[in-house]
Amino acid sequence: MAVAARPRSKPQPAKPAPARRARKAPTNLSLRIDLVQRAKALGLNLSEVVESALEEAIREAEQARWLAENDAAIDYYNAFVEKHGLFGEEFRQF
C-alpha cells in the first residue's frame, strides 16, 4: 500500500536563539519635557525607545568608521577589477 507524499511547505528561516537578558545600566538622560510627556501619553517605554535609537546610531557609526578605515582597500579592489575583471567571470551565466 503506497503512502501519499505530503505536500512540501516552504522552508522556514531558522529562528534566532532566545536572547539572554542583557544587563542594564541605570543612566541619567536629559530629554525634552514635551517629548517625554507625549511618549508617556502614547504608552511608549522610554528605555526601549532610547535603546533602539542608540543601537541604530551605533550601527551607523560603526559602518561609517569601517568604510573610512577600509576606503583604500576598497578603491584598490575596484581598480583591480576594472583593470583585470572578476575571477571566473567567463563562467558566469546570465
ZIKA-V698653 format. One record per residue. PHI is phi in whole degrees, 0 to 359 (none if undefined). OMEGA is omega in radians with two decimals (* if undefined). Layout:
PHI&OMEGA  PHI&OMEGA
//
This chain:
none&-3.09  276&3.11  259&3.14  291&3.12  288&3.08  282&3.09  295&-3.14  278&3.04  262&3.12  297&3.10  297&3.13  270&3.09  297&-3.14  297&3.11  280&3.12  295&3.10  297&3.13  303&-3.12  288&3.04  287&3.12  296&3.11  285&3.07  292&-3.12  248&3.10  248&3.06  297&-3.05  224&3.06  267&3.09  236&3.02  250&-3.11  237&3.11  298&-3.09  302&-3.10  296&3.13  290&3.12  297&3.14  297&3.14  295&3.13  297&3.12  296&3.13  298&3.13  270&3.13  75&3.13  282&3.07  271&-3.07  301&-3.14  299&3.14  293&-3.14  296&-3.14  294&-3.14  298&3.12  296&3.13  295&3.12  293&3.09  301&-3.13  295&3.12  297&3.11  296&-3.14  301&3.13  295&3.14  294&3.12  294&3.11  296&3.13  297&3.12  296&-3.14  298&3.13  298&3.13  295&-3.13  292&-3.06  253&-3.09  301&-3.12  295&3.13  295&3.12  295&3.11  298&3.13  298&-3.13  298&3.14  298&3.10  294&3.12  298&3.14  295&3.11  299&-3.09  279&-2.99  251&-3.06  81&-3.14  273&3.08  298&3.11  77&-3.08  300&-3.11  293&-3.12  263&-3.13  295&3.07  242&-3.11  259&*
//
